[in-house]
Amino acid sequence: MNGREKEEYLREYEQLKKKGKAFFPYAIMKDSVMFILVAAVLVIMSLVMGAEQGPKADPTTTTYVPRPEWYFFFLFELLKVIKSPELVPVATVGIPTICMVLLLLLPFYDRGPERIPWKRPIASITGVMVIIAMAYLTYLGAAAGSPSEIELETKPQYEQGKQIVAQSGCLACHAIGENGSHGGLGPDLTEIGSMVPRLAIKRSVAVGPGIMPAYEGLGEKKLNQVADYLASLD
Ligand code: HEC
């Protein structure tokens, strides 16, 4: 922007300012009226229609699929992209905080008077890229495999063991194929059958080595089915 343009801009700004109205009380008044209207609509809706109640919480369920609300899918997916636990605070607190501060400081470092998007390529491209990234992560989060399902194919005789493993919370710590926790607390079980004998697998599941919980409570039959299934993974 050259000197002449700047002068013109300042002159226009002065003129507009003379025509304008003060923030207090004019804008505050409009905001307050709108706020009261919206709040009144919400109160009336909740009185007349009530809130939808889902099914009662069942602490014993093993088939519940924990999922965030859709507008948190991008954060949910971001957590999955970031594998190493040390980086999680950076991604969940650090980066959003930096972005917020950058946004707050925007008027101080972006002094350009241009408002037309294509005359502000850096700001426009950054904004569009953030929206695309969030939309993409939201899509990935919405399409992500269930944490209580194993997509890896198996022989029919191991189906039952596979179901038990899928629905017993093992995937919170272990990965099997694409599903479960990659880089989680427990070792990847995708090829466990080729590394650990069946009997040792069964003992591990029953006893729970280290920090792993014991699964003796599954009972002998289910433990055998789990061991059969895991031993078949190679
Ligand atoms: C809280 C996290 C957690 C859960 C839940 C969990 N595990 Fe583990 N698991 C671990 C950890 C950690 C280890 C490694 C322990 C060690 O060696 O100290 C392990 C080890 C194992 C091993 C032995 C692996 C080897 O290389 O010898 C098997 C088999 C196993 N888990 C199966 C299961 C199954 C099946 C389930 C579900 C019924 C399950 N785990 C649930 C954390 C978990």
Boltz pocket constraint, residues with backbone or C-beta under 6 A from the ligand:
constraints:
  - pocket:
      binder: B
      contacts: [[A, 164], [A, 165], [A, 168], [A, 169], [A, 170], [A, 171], [A, 172], [A, 173], [A, 174], [A, 185], [A, 186], [A, 187], [A, 192], [A, 196], [A, 200], [A, 201], [A, 202], [A, 204], [A, 205], [A, 209], [A, 210], [A, 211], [A, 212], [A, 213], [A, 215], [A, 226], [A, 230]]
      max_distance: 6.0
